[in-house]
Amino acid sequence: MGRVTERRRVIRIRAGAVTTRPDTLVAEEPLEIRLDGRPLAITMRTPGDDFALAAGFLVSEGVLGAASDVRNIVYCAGATEDGGNTYNVVDVRLAPGVTLPDITLERNVYTTSSCGLCGKASLDAVRTTTRYPIADSPPVRVTPELLAGLPDRLRAAQRVFDRTGGLHAAALFTEDGELLDVREDVGRHNAVDKLIGRALREDRLPLDRAVLLVSGRASFELAQKAVMAGIPVLAAVSAPSSLAVDLAAETGLTLVGFLRGPDMNVYAGEHRIALGAEAPRG
């Protein structure tokens, strides 16, 4: 399997002084995801947790919803012409009785490490295809103080970022702030897929009592993934997109952006934020 990091020689210039030294870079390699032997998608990712990544991707696609939907996940032997295994091709094999969807999808099946599920931006489709509509029974309630402390805890758990500075991260927390899982990847959507895929393989879906925190912006794709996994709260340290806000409002997702210390913006689902006193309207 590929390495998470690689070393490269660089010329370093600091205050006019020139030195040569090795530098640690985050690895980026393609992963082809197959479904019952048929190619479905290619994503650029950081090697590691590939089976979880594939499973999480298929949750977002509406193909998988439970661990029992999967017969097994394997690396494809003979992925190269000489029969070698690159560990860059994964086949997800469905359990007997699980319907194989039409994978001649009307979308781009090549996804870069930044774009997520490109071309499938239908609010109605997400709302109607998720197996886990966001519910409030009983309602999840989180305080601004709890949310404010989550980015530092995520940063402290990022092992590879400290060596490379080139990774996105995503983490799941309980509504009480307990860290459940954290994943890193060169693609922010891959990090979320790895979290959701691990939860699926451990039969923990829906994640209906969880808070999802992402280290960058909150795109439509990340909001989509949260909704498809039944996650009620998505928080991001940067901005959301307009379509992410629309999707959150449509599906009941609580969406928090610009989460930096005690400051944050709540874009949708404010009923889950325990403000103490009624927030001023204006």
Backbone as CSV, one residue per row, in Angstrom:
resi,resn,N_x,N_y,N_z,CA_x,CA_y,CA_z,C_x,C_y,C_z
1,MET,0.846,-1.189,0.000,0.000,0.000,0.000,0.880,1.237,0.000
2,GLY,0.420,2.314,-0.630,1.201,3.532,-0.709,1.429,4.164,0.648
3,ARG,2.464,4.964,0.717,2.783,5.645,1.960,1.982,6.927,2.085
4,VAL,1.737,7.345,3.341,0.987,8.559,3.609,1.832,9.787,3.295
5,THR,3.143,9.692,3.524,4.038,10.796,3.229,5.203,10.320,2.377
6,GLU,5.841,11.262,1.694,7.032,10.979,0.910,8.050,12.088,1.139
7,ARG,9.326,11.790,0.883,10.400,12.762,1.063,10.882,13.249,-0.288
8,ARG,11.100,14.554,-0.400,11.609,15.158,-1.612,12.682,16.189,-1.256
9,ARG,13.687,16.305,-2.140,14.738,17.302,-1.954,14.204,18.667,-2.377
10,VAL,14.437,19.690,-1.554,14.007,21.044,-1.869,15.152,22.016,-1.621
11,ILE,15.093,23.139,-2.313,15.994,24.254,-2.036,15.235,25.230,-1.156
12,ARG,15.754,25.494,0.010,15.068,26.342,0.979,15.754,27.699,1.045
13,ILE,14.933,28.754,0.927,15.445,30.115,0.982,14.798,30.805,2.171
14,ARG,15.620,31.208,3.117,15.141,31.883,4.313,16.031,33.091,4.589
15,ALA,15.421,34.268,4.546,16.149,35.512,4.819,17.406,35.624,3.961
16,GLY,17.304,35.196,2.702,18.428,35.298,1.785,19.399,34.143,1.840
17,ALA,19.287,33.284,2.856,20.184,32.129,2.979,19.592,30.951,2.217
18,VAL,20.424,30.277,1.414,19.980,29.164,0.573,20.576,27.867,1.096
19,THR,19.709,26.897,1.371,20.153,25.581,1.826,19.399,24.511,1.054
20,THR,19.941,23.307,1.067,19.283,22.144,0.475,18.932,21.174,1.581
21,ARG,17.729,20.678,1.539,17.277,19.784,2.619,16.138,18.912,2.110
22,PRO,15.895,17.783,2.778,14.719,16.971,2.439,13.464,17.579,3.065
23,ASP,12.355,17.425,2.378,11.079,17.936,2.870,10.067,16.799,2.846
24,THR,9.170,16.802,3.804,8.131,15.785,3.872,6.868,16.293,3.198
25,LEU,6.380,15.533,2.240,5.168,15.890,1.499,4.080,14.860,1.755
26,VAL,2.827,15.316,1.727,1.725,14.375,1.805,1.618,13.641,0.471
27,ALA,1.399,12.338,0.525,1.271,11.539,-0.696,-0.106,11.742,-1.312
28,GLU,-0.134,11.723,-2.632,-1.386,11.807,-3.377,-1.334,10.799,-4.508
29,GLU,-2.279,9.867,-4.508,-2.332,8.835,-5.534,-3.788,8.616,-5.940
30,PRO,-4.017,8.136,-7.156,-5.393,7.869,-7.582,-5.938,6.600,-6.946
31,LEU,-7.212,6.603,-6.653,-7.907,5.391,-6.213,-9.102,5.184,-7.126
32,GLU,-9.127,4.041,-7.812,-10.287,3.676,-8.615,-11.224,2.841,-7.754
33,ILE,-12.466,3.249,-7.703,-13.488,2.523,-6.949,-14.361,1.759,-7.931
34,ARG,-14.433,0.450,-7.743,-15.284,-0.398,-8.566,-16.429,-0.935,-7.723
35,LEU,-17.536,-1.194,-8.375,-18.709,-1.749,-7.704,-19.064,-3.055,-8.398
36,ASP,-18.902,-4.154,-7.669,-19.098,-5.493,-8.245,-18.322,-5.649,-9.555
37,GLY,-17.100,-5.163,-9.543,-16.205,-5.337,-10.679,-16.308,-4.289,-11.761
38,ARG,-17.272,-3.387,-11.668,-17.473,-2.370,-12.704,-16.938,-1.023,-12.224
39,PRO,-16.107,-0.358,-13.035,-15.545,0.934,-12.623,-16.644,1.951,-12.341
40,LEU,-16.496,2.659,-11.235,-17.487,3.653,-10.848,-16.892,5.052,-10.784
41,ALA,-15.747,5.203,-10.112,-15.190,6.544,-9.916,-13.702,6.446,-9.658
42,ILE,-13.016,7.544,-9.913,-11.606,7.685,-9.566,-11.472,8.948,-8.743
43,THR,-10.794,8.852,-7.608,-10.553,10.010,-6.775,-9.072,10.090,-6.436
44,MET,-8.555,11.282,-6.302,-7.188,11.469,-5.840,-7.221,11.537,-4.321
45,ARG,-6.423,10.689,-3.682,-6.507,10.598,-2.231,-5.140,10.336,-1.627
46,THR,-5.049,10.501,-0.304,-3.895,10.066,0.466,-4.094,8.600,0.801
47,PRO,-3.172,7.714,0.432,-3.358,6.284,0.725,-3.586,6.027,2.212
48,GLY,-4.433,5.051,2.466,-4.783,4.708,3.837,-6.285,4.762,4.032
49,ASP,-6.835,3.801,4.758,-8.284,3.712,4.981,-9.039,3.660,3.660
50,ASP,-8.453,2.981,2.664,-9.067,2.955,1.330,-10.413,2.249,1.322
51,PHE,-10.546,1.185,2.110,-11.830,0.477,2.144,-12.909,1.367,2.762
52,ALA,-12.542,2.098,3.819,-13.489,3.024,4.429,-13.840,4.147,3.463
53,LEU,-12.844,4.637,2.732,-13.084,5.691,1.746,-14.090,5.229,0.694
54,ALA,-13.898,4.024,0.169,-14.812,3.499,-0.840,-16.213,3.321,-0.265
55,ALA,-16.293,2.786,0.946,-17.605,2.569,1.564,-18.308,3.897,1.833
56,GLY,-17.568,4.873,2.351,-18.166,6.173,2.616,-18.631,6.865,1.351
57,PHE,-17.850,6.741,0.293,-18.241,7.292,-1.004,-19.577,6.694,-1.446
58,LEU,-19.755,5.396,-1.254,-20.979,4.734,-1.693,-22.166,5.044,-0.778
59,VAL,-21.903,5.391,0.482,-22.981,5.908,1.323,-23.477,7.234,0.748
60,SER,-22.534,8.099,0.370,-22.901,9.391,-0.198,-23.654,9.245,-1.506
61,GLU,-23.376,8.167,-2.240,-24.061,7.907,-3.502,-25.428,7.254,-3.295
62,GLY,-25.755,6.891,-2.057,-27.022,6.230,-1.798,-27.015,4.748,-2.099
63,VAL,-25.833,4.175,-2.365,-25.734,2.747,-2.670,-25.742,1.917,-1.394
64,LEU,-25.012,2.359,-0.371,-24.884,1.618,0.879,-25.551,2.374,2.016
65,GLY,-26.084,1.613,2.970,-26.671,2.229,4.146,-26.398,1.466,5.415
66,ALA,-25.858,0.258,5.279,-25.591,-0.570,6.454,-24.445,-1.519,6.143
67,ALA,-23.784,-1.986,7.181,-22.675,-2.918,7.001,-23.124,-4.173,6.270
68,SER,-24.365,-4.569,6.477,-24.880,-5.798,5.859,-25.051,-5.674,4.349
69,ASP,-24.963,-4.461,3.810,-25.066,-4.273,2.359,-23.801,-4.712,1.629
70,VAL,-22.715,-4.897,2.368,-21.410,-5.185,1.769,-21.036,-6.646,2.001
71,ARG,-20.729,-7.353,0.913,-20.194,-8.715,1.057,-18.733,-8.644,1.447
72,ASN,-17.943,-7.910,0.689,-16.562,-7.644,1.065,-16.014,-6.508,0.208
73,ILE,-14.857,-6.012,0.624,-14.128,-4.989,-0.118,-12.706,-5.500,-0.279
74,VAL,-12.205,-5.462,-1.498,-10.885,-6.032,-1.765,-10.090,-5.098,-2.673
75,TYR,-8.761,-5.170,-2.531,-7.890,-4.584,-3.548,-7.874,-5.529,-4.744
76,CYS,-7.831,-4.947,-5.928,-7.894,-5.755,-7.136,-6.509,-6.253,-7.524
77,ALA,-6.319,-7.559,-7.459,-5.078,-8.164,-7.946,-5.037,-8.023,-9.458
78,GLY,-3.817,-7.971,-9.994,-3.689,-7.847,-11.440,-4.117,-6.492,-11.954
79,ALA,-3.951,-5.467,-11.125,-4.367,-4.134,-11.535,-3.441,-3.544,-12.596
80,THR,-2.261,-4.110,-12.756,-1.343,-3.647,-13.786,-1.215,-4.701,-14.870
81,GLU,-0.598,-4.323,-15.975,-0.474,-5.247,-17.103,0.330,-6.491,-16.750
82,ASP,1.286,-6.349,-15.840,2.104,-7.508,-15.473,1.496,-8.297,-14.312
83,GLY,0.264,-7.942,-13.944,-0.425,-8.703,-12.901,-0.151,-8.233,-11.496
84,GLY,0.612,-7.138,-11.347,0.919,-6.642,-10.010,-0.261,-5.909,-9.396
85,ASN,-0.183,-5.682,-8.101,-1.234,-4.979,-7.378,-0.724,-3.597,-6.992
86,THR,-1.351,-2.579,-7.498,-0.936,-1.210,-7.188,-1.520,-0.714,-5.867
87,TYR,-2.496,-1.425,-5.316,-3.256,-0.976,-4.143,-3.932,0.363,-4.412
88,ASN,-4.211,0.616,-5.676,-4.925,1.821,-6.075,-6.240,1.505,-6.769
89,VAL,-6.675,0.250,-6.707,-7.962,-0.156,-7.274,-8.697,-0.989,-6.226
90,VAL,-9.886,-0.537,-5.857,-10.681,-1.191,-4.821,-12.014,-1.629,-5.418
91,ASP,-12.421,-2.858,-5.119,-13.706,-3.369,-5.586,-14.612,-3.605,-4.382
92,VAL,-15.762,-2.945,-4.392,-16.768,-3.136,-3.344,-17.797,-4.118,-3.879
93,ARG,-17.932,-5.241,-3.214,-18.845,-6.292,-3.658,-20.076,-6.299,-2.760
94,LEU,-21.222,-6.148,-3.381,-22.468,-6.040,-2.635,-22.919,-7.399,-2.121
95,ALA,-23.614,-7.364,-0.999,-24.163,-8.581,-0.426,-25.310,-9.097,-1.295
96,PRO,-25.585,-10.410,-1.243,-26.713,-10.952,-2.004,-28.005,-10.226,-1.658
97,GLY,-28.781,-9.901,-2.680,-30.052,-9.230,-2.487,-29.992,-7.719,-2.518
98,VAL,-28.770,-7.145,-2.448,-28.639,-5.688,-2.532,-28.659,-5.287,-4.001
99,THR,-29.514,-4.372,-4.336,-29.690,-3.975,-5.733,-28.483,-3.218,-6.244
100,LEU,-27.958,-3.655,-7.370,-26.872,-2.943,-8.025,-27.465,-1.760,-8.770
101,PRO,-27.049,-0.538,-8.415,-27.640,0.635,-9.072,-27.120,0.783,-10.488
102,ASP,-27.791,1.643,-11.228,-27.317,1.999,-12.565,-26.103,2.892,-12.403
103,ILE,-24.914,2.362,-12.733,-23.710,3.162,-12.524,-23.234,3.822,-13.807
104,THR,-24.127,3.904,-14.792,-23.847,4.771,-15.934,-24.382,6.153,-15.560
105,LEU,-23.818,6.694,-14.478,-24.353,7.908,-13.870,-24.112,9.123,-14.753
106,GLU,-25.088,10.015,-14.748,-24.957,11.230,-15.531,-24.183,12.270,-14.728
107,ARG,-22.943,11.934,-14.445,-22.049,12.860,-13.761,-20.630,12.469,-14.106
108,ASN,-19.732,13.336,-13.753,-18.328,13.103,-14.019,-17.808,12.061,-13.031
109,VAL,-17.295,10.912,-13.514,-16.842,9.877,-12.593,-15.401,10.074,-12.173
110,TYR,-14.754,11.132,-12.651,-13.427,11.475,-12.144,-13.592,12.599,-11.153
111,THR,-13.208,12.396,-9.915,-13.325,13.435,-8.905,-11.942,13.796,-8.426
112,THR,-11.620,15.090,-8.434,-10.323,15.524,-7.943,-10.349,15.536,-6.427
113,SER,-9.204,15.826,-5.822,-9.129,15.821,-4.363,-9.848,17.012,-3.753
114,SER,-10.398,17.912,-4.550,-11.074,19.071,-3.975,-12.534,19.187,-4.362
115,CYS,-13.000,18.440,-5.382,-14.337,18.759,-5.900,-15.436,17.876,-5.368
116,GLY,-15.132,16.709,-4.816,-16.195,15.862,-4.301,-17.047,15.270,-5.403
117,LEU,-18.337,15.174,-5.158,-19.233,14.522,-6.106,-19.716,15.528,-7.140
118,CYS,-18.829,15.861,-8.066,-19.105,16.931,-9.017,-20.299,16.602,-9.909
119,GLY,-21.121,17.601,-10.169,-22.193,17.465,-11.125,-23.444,16.791,-10.593
120,LYS,-23.501,16.498,-9.290,-24.675,15.829,-8.741,-25.315,16.696,-7.663
121,ALA,-25.434,17.976,-7.981,-25.848,18.958,-6.987,-27.354,19.161,-7.021
122,SER,-28.120,18.155,-6.678,-29.577,18.264,-6.664,-30.072,18.206,-5.232
123,LEU,-30.639,19.317,-4.751,-31.153,19.348,-3.381,-32.259,18.316,-3.191
124,ASP,-33.164,18.228,-4.146,-34.268,17.278,-4.041,-33.759,15.847,-3.992
125,ALA,-32.723,15.540,-4.797,-32.211,14.172,-4.844,-31.648,13.755,-3.498
126,VAL,-30.906,14.646,-2.841,-30.334,14.302,-1.541,-31.439,14.098,-0.515
127,ARG,-32.428,14.998,-0.516,-33.490,14.908,0.485,-34.305,13.629,0.334
128,THR,-34.496,13.183,-0.902,-35.362,12.027,-1.128,-34.621,10.694,-1.128
129,THR,-33.292,10.694,-1.296,-32.580,9.429,-1.382,-31.884,9.026,-0.093
130,THR,-31.699,9.948,0.849,-31.028,9.542,2.086,-31.869,8.528,2.848
131,ARG,-31.206,7.526,3.380,-31.902,6.526,4.200,-32.104,7.031,5.622
132,TYR,-31.433,8.115,5.966,-31.416,8.567,7.355,-31.797,10.043,7.445
133,PRO,-33.071,10.362,7.202,-33.485,11.762,7.357,-33.111,12.278,8.746
134,ILE,-32.612,13.497,8.781,-32.169,14.070,10.052,-33.375,14.245,10.967
135,ALA,-33.287,13.644,12.141,-34.409,13.629,13.074,-34.011,14.314,14.375
136,ASP,-34.994,14.676,15.168,-34.765,15.311,16.466,-35.586,14.597,17.526
137,SER,-35.183,13.376,17.831,-35.938,12.610,18.825,-34.984,11.773,19.685
138,PRO,-34.509,12.323,20.807,-34.661,13.715,21.251,-33.703,14.623,20.499
139,PRO,-33.940,15.927,20.514,-33.081,16.827,19.742,-31.650,16.887,20.272
140,VAL,-30.697,16.942,19.350,-29.302,17.211,19.712,-29.192,18.694,20.040
141,ARG,-28.515,19.004,21.146,-28.302,20.389,21.530,-26.833,20.568,21.881
142,VAL,-26.182,21.531,21.262,-24.777,21.811,21.552,-24.639,23.291,21.872
143,THR,-23.695,23.608,22.754,-23.481,25.000,23.137,-22.399,25.628,22.266
144,PRO,-22.437,26.944,22.118,-21.338,27.609,21.415,-19.984,27.328,22.066
145,GLU,-19.965,27.206,23.386,-18.712,26.952,24.089,-18.145,25.595,23.703
146,LEU,-19.011,24.588,23.576,-18.534,23.269,23.161,-17.984,23.320,21.737
147,LEU,-18.725,23.962,20.840,-18.254,24.063,19.458,-16.922,24.805,19.384
148,ALA,-16.761,25.836,20.182,-15.554,26.657,20.131,-14.294,25.854,20.437
149,GLY,-14.424,24.828,21.259,-13.260,24.039,21.634,-12.898,22.930,20.660
150,LEU,-13.766,22.640,19.683,-13.535,21.497,18.806,-12.381,21.689,17.811
151,PRO,-12.198,22.874,17.189,-11.079,23.001,16.244,-9.715,22.727,16.850
152,ASP,-9.473,23.179,18.072,-8.183,22.906,18.717,-8.005,21.413,18.963
153,ARG,-9.077,20.735,19.302,-8.985,19.297,19.536,-8.746,18.549,18.236
154,LEU,-9.349,19.020,17.156,-9.089,18.422,15.849,-7.640,18.635,15.452
155,ARG,-7.153,19.846,15.621,-5.772,20.157,15.241,-4.787,19.305,16.041
156,ALA,-5.057,19.099,17.309,-4.165,18.293,18.144,-4.134,16.841,17.699
157,ALA,-5.211,16.380,17.040,-5.292,14.980,16.607,-4.738,14.765,15.212
158,GLN,-4.347,15.840,14.505,-3.822,15.711,13.148,-2.346,15.327,13.205
159,ARG,-2.072,14.070,12.990,-0.701,13.576,13.096,0.143,13.918,11.879
160,VAL,-0.428,13.742,10.678,0.361,13.928,9.465,0.488,15.402,9.114
161,PHE,-0.497,16.216,9.451,-0.451,17.639,9.122,0.784,18.294,9.728
162,ASP,1.158,17.891,10.937,2.314,18.484,11.594,3.599,18.274,10.799
163,ARG,3.662,17.194,10.011,4.862,16.910,9.225,4.799,17.480,7.824
164,THR,3.612,17.756,7.318,3.479,18.152,5.916,2.791,19.492,5.706
165,GLY,1.852,19.845,6.569,1.075,21.056,6.377,0.144,20.992,5.188
166,GLY,-0.083,19.800,4.610,-0.821,19.700,3.363,-2.033,18.817,3.392
167,LEU,-2.676,18.674,4.539,-3.813,17.767,4.641,-5.042,18.457,5.200
168,HIS,-6.194,18.016,4.706,-7.457,18.373,5.330,-7.770,17.327,6.398
169,ALA,-8.617,17.705,7.325,-9.022,16.769,8.368,-10.514,16.891,8.616
170,ALA,-11.088,15.799,9.096,-12.487,15.780,9.506,-12.581,14.934,10.759
171,ALA,-13.465,15.315,11.655,-13.604,14.584,12.916,-15.073,14.472,13.287
172,LEU,-15.380,13.397,13.978,-16.696,13.190,14.557,-16.603,13.326,16.065
173,PHE,-17.516,14.084,16.627,-17.618,14.250,18.066,-19.025,13.870,18.519
174,THR,-19.145,13.481,19.777,-20.473,13.307,20.353,-21.055,14.683,20.663
175,GLU,-22.319,14.708,20.979,-22.946,15.980,21.341,-22.391,16.540,22.639
176,ASP,-21.658,15.710,23.403,-21.002,16.171,24.627,-19.541,16.551,24.394
177,GLY,-19.085,16.479,23.132,-17.728,16.889,22.816,-16.687,15.800,22.854
178,GLU,-17.099,14.547,23.014,-16.132,13.446,23.015,-15.686,13.147,21.584
179,LEU,-14.388,13.063,21.368,-13.856,12.759,20.040,-14.092,11.283,19.739
180,LEU,-14.802,11.017,18.637,-15.091,9.648,18.231,-14.103,9.128,17.201
181,ASP,-13.743,9.969,16.241,-12.846,9.530,15.164,-12.337,10.760,14.435
182,VAL,-11.146,10.652,13.862,-10.579,11.722,13.054,-9.824,11.093,11.897
183,ARG,-9.966,11.668,10.717,-9.284,11.179,9.522,-8.674,12.375,8.792
184,GLU,-7.539,12.122,8.118,-6.871,13.132,7.310,-6.776,12.657,5.867
185,ASP,-6.778,13.607,4.946,-6.612,13.263,3.540,-6.299,14.533,2.765
186,VAL,-5.665,14.355,1.606,-5.397,15.492,0.737,-6.696,16.106,0.218
187,GLY,-7.774,15.352,0.200,-9.086,15.854,-0.204,-10.024,15.931,0.982
188,ARG,-10.656,17.077,1.170,-11.545,17.233,2.330,-12.723,16.273,2.247
189,HIS,-13.229,16.009,1.047,-14.361,15.084,0.926,-13.920,13.654,1.199
190,ASN,-12.659,13.319,0.898,-12.151,11.979,1.212,-12.065,11.764,2.716
191,ALA,-11.618,12.784,3.443,-11.529,12.652,4.895,-12.893,12.351,5.496
192,VAL,-13.938,13.013,4.977,-15.295,12.758,5.470,-15.758,11.363,5.053
193,ASP,-15.475,10.966,3.814,-15.848,9.619,3.380,-15.198,8.554,4.255
194,LYS,-13.950,8.768,4.649,-13.269,7.793,5.503,-13.963,7.676,6.858
195,LEU,-14.396,8.799,7.413,-15.141,8.758,8.673,-16.443,7.985,8.515
196,ILE,-17.200,8.327,7.477,-18.506,7.700,7.282,-18.349,6.226,6.926
197,GLY,-17.343,5.906,6.105,-17.107,4.517,5.749,-16.724,3.665,6.944
198,ARG,-15.908,4.216,7.826,-15.554,3.483,9.049,-16.793,3.252,9.910
199,ALA,-17.643,4.256,9.985,-18.875,4.101,10.762,-19.774,3.032,10.152
200,LEU,-19.876,3.007,8.825,-20.688,1.980,8.165,-20.132,0.589,8.446
201,ARG,-18.823,0.419,8.297,-18.226,-0.904,8.465,-18.326,-1.395,9.912
202,GLU,-18.447,-0.452,10.856,-18.630,-0.811,12.263,-20.106,-0.801,12.659
203,ASP,-20.995,-0.677,11.654,-22.449,-0.722,11.850,-22.916,0.369,12.815
204,ARG,-22.396,1.599,12.608,-22.754,2.722,13.476,-23.603,3.771,12.779
205,LEU,-24.072,3.482,11.577,-24.966,4.430,10.905,-26.406,4.191,11.336
206,PRO,-27.208,5.232,11.457,-26.890,6.636,11.189,-26.119,7.272,12.342
207,LEU,-25.370,8.316,12.022,-24.611,9.065,13.023,-25.487,10.207,13.542
208,ASP,-26.635,9.831,14.092,-27.677,10.808,14.385,-27.482,11.559,15.692
209,ARG,-26.396,11.284,16.418,-26.082,12.045,17.629,-24.702,12.683,17.516
210,ALA,-24.193,12.825,16.303,-22.805,13.246,16.102,-22.717,14.671,15.570
211,VAL,-21.562,15.265,15.835,-21.175,16.554,15.264,-19.994,16.299,14.338
212,LEU,-20.099,16.739,13.096,-19.017,16.602,12.122,-18.300,17.936,12.001
213,LEU,-16.981,17.925,12.202,-16.158,19.125,12.066,-15.186,18.926,10.925
214,VAL,-15.092,19.915,10.028,-14.149,19.857,8.912,-13.196,21.039,9.011
215,SER,-11.960,20.806,8.560,-10.907,21.790,8.769,-10.917,22.923,7.760
216,GLY,-11.691,22.804,6.696,-11.720,23.846,5.672,-13.106,24.443,5.543
217,ARG,-13.510,24.633,4.301,-14.823,25.207,4.053,-15.886,24.112,4.007
218,ALA,-17.138,24.524,4.085,-18.262,23.591,4.026,-18.902,23.700,2.644
219,SER,-18.507,22.819,1.749,-19.052,22.808,0.396,-20.378,22.048,0.369
220,PHE,-21.066,22.122,-0.763,-22.279,21.329,-0.940,-21.993,19.849,-0.725
221,GLU,-20.862,19.358,-1.268,-20.557,17.928,-1.177,-20.437,17.472,0.269
222,LEU,-19.831,18.294,1.115,-19.679,17.901,2.516,-21.019,17.931,3.241
223,ALA,-21.831,18.924,2.944,-23.179,18.932,3.527,-23.967,17.719,3.056
224,GLN,-23.814,17.361,1.788,-24.493,16.186,1.243,-24.082,14.929,1.992
225,LYS,-22.796,14.775,2.223,-22.306,13.577,2.912,-22.848,13.511,4.340
226,ALA,-22.887,14.660,5.019,-23.439,14.689,6.373,-24.890,14.237,6.368
227,VAL,-25.678,14.766,5.444,-27.099,14.414,5.366,-27.272,12.930,5.055
228,MET,-26.488,12.402,4.121,-26.633,10.995,3.736,-26.277,10.052,4.878
229,ALA,-25.443,10.504,5.825,-25.082,9.679,6.980,-25.945,9.968,8.198
230,GLY,-26.917,10.879,8.063,-27.809,11.206,9.168,-27.194,12.095,10.222
231,ILE,-26.100,12.790,9.910,-25.417,13.653,10.879,-26.209,14.954,11.031
232,PRO,-26.545,15.348,12.266,-27.396,16.533,12.430,-26.662,17.864,12.462
233,VAL,-25.347,17.846,12.773,-24.601,19.104,12.931,-23.302,19.026,12.129
234,LEU,-23.100,20.002,11.244,-21.853,20.140,10.489,-21.259,21.495,10.821
235,ALA,-20.001,21.490,11.263,-19.299,22.732,11.578,-18.019,22.796,10.760
236,ALA,-17.663,23.994,10.308,-16.475,24.195,9.490,-15.718,25.406,10.006
237,VAL,-14.396,25.356,9.893,-13.597,26.491,10.351,-13.597,27.617,9.324
238,SER,-14.068,27.342,8.116,-14.121,28.368,7.079,-15.563,28.528,6.602
239,ALA,-15.705,29.121,5.421,-17.034,29.515,4.946,-17.803,28.356,4.333
240,PRO,-19.115,28.393,4.393,-19.934,27.472,3.605,-20.229,28.083,2.238
241,SER,-20.631,27.244,1.310,-21.110,27.743,0.026,-22.611,28.011,0.120
242,SER,-23.125,28.786,-0.820,-24.558,29.083,-0.815,-25.390,27.818,-0.977
243,LEU,-24.907,26.880,-1.791,-25.668,25.653,-2.012,-25.640,24.758,-0.776
244,ALA,-24.534,24.789,-0.026,-24.483,24.040,1.236,-25.523,24.575,2.210
245,VAL,-25.664,25.904,2.264,-26.664,26.506,3.146,-28.069,26.138,2.688
246,ASP,-28.299,26.159,1.379,-29.608,25.764,0.852,-29.936,24.321,1.218
247,LEU,-28.957,23.442,1.063,-29.183,22.029,1.381,-29.451,21.843,2.870
248,ALA,-28.700,22.551,3.716,-28.923,22.461,5.158,-30.337,22.899,5.516
249,ALA,-30.781,23.993,4.929,-32.137,24.481,5.205,-33.194,23.499,4.712
250,GLU,-32.947,22.873,3.568,-33.902,21.916,2.987,-34.029,20.651,3.828
251,THR,-32.942,20.216,4.440,-32.905,18.900,5.081,-32.929,18.953,6.600
252,GLY,-32.822,20.138,7.184,-32.810,20.258,8.635,-31.440,20.130,9.257
253,LEU,-30.392,20.171,8.451,-29.025,20.102,8.959,-28.648,21.409,9.646
254,THR,-28.007,21.307,10.798,-27.432,22.488,11.443,-26.064,22.755,10.838
255,LEU,-25.866,23.957,10.302,-24.631,24.296,9.598,-23.986,25.504,10.253
256,VAL,-22.761,25.297,10.732,-21.987,26.350,11.389,-20.729,26.597,10.567
257,GLY,-20.432,27.860,10.300,-19.226,28.208,9.561,-18.398,29.239,10.298
258,PHE,-17.180,29.471,9.798,-16.249,30.420,10.413,-16.092,30.149,11.912
259,LEU,-15.934,28.872,12.258,-15.784,28.474,13.659,-14.336,28.714,14.073
260,ARG,-14.109,29.845,14.727,-12.756,30.253,15.101,-12.783,30.800,16.514
261,GLY,-12.333,29.963,17.462,-12.428,30.358,18.850,-13.887,30.506,19.237
262,PRO,-14.210,31.564,19.974,-15.607,31.734,20.405,-16.512,32.290,19.323
263,ASP,-15.946,32.621,18.158,-16.726,33.240,17.097,-17.183,32.197,16.084
264,MET,-18.391,32.369,15.586,-18.937,31.443,14.585,-20.188,32.052,13.977
265,ASN,-20.557,31.567,12.801,-21.819,31.924,12.173,-22.688,30.674,12.078
266,VAL,-23.950,30.798,12.422,-24.900,29.697,12.295,-25.789,30.010,11.088
267,TYR,-25.701,29.160,10.060,-26.381,29.429,8.798,-27.719,28.713,8.669
268,ALA,-27.899,27.624,9.407,-29.152,26.863,9.330,-29.235,25.964,10.552
269,GLY,-30.443,25.568,10.897,-30.635,24.637,12.006,-30.249,25.206,13.352
270,GLU,-30.524,26.491,13.563,-30.094,27.139,14.811,-30.792,26.576,16.043
271,HIS,-31.861,25.812,15.866,-32.570,25.262,17.031,-31.718,24.262,17.802
272,ARG,-30.644,23.752,17.200,-29.773,22.811,17.909,-28.645,23.517,18.671
273,ILE,-28.530,24.815,18.533,-27.493,25.570,19.226,-28.093,26.147,20.502
274,ALA,-27.591,25.721,21.651,-28.118,26.159,22.940,-27.508,27.519,23.273
275,LEU,-28.250,28.581,22.975,-27.720,29.934,23.122,-27.922,30.505,24.517
276,GLY,-28.714,29.853,25.337,-28.960,30.389,26.680,-30.054,31.440,26.624
277,ALA,-29.703,32.614,26.151,-30.678,33.673,25.945,-31.057,33.709,24.471
278,GLU,-32.206,34.205,24.174,-32.655,34.293,22.789,-31.729,35.211,22.002
279,ALA,-31.233,34.697,20.885,-30.334,35.497,20.047,-31.111,36.637,19.405
280,PRO,-30.509,37.824,19.344,-31.200,38.946,18.717,-31.443,38.684,17.235
281,ARG,-32.524,39.124,16.741,-32.864,38.972,15.327,-32.711,40.326,14.646
282,GLY,-32.292,40.330,13.419,-32.163,41.599,12.746,-31.627,41.423,11.356
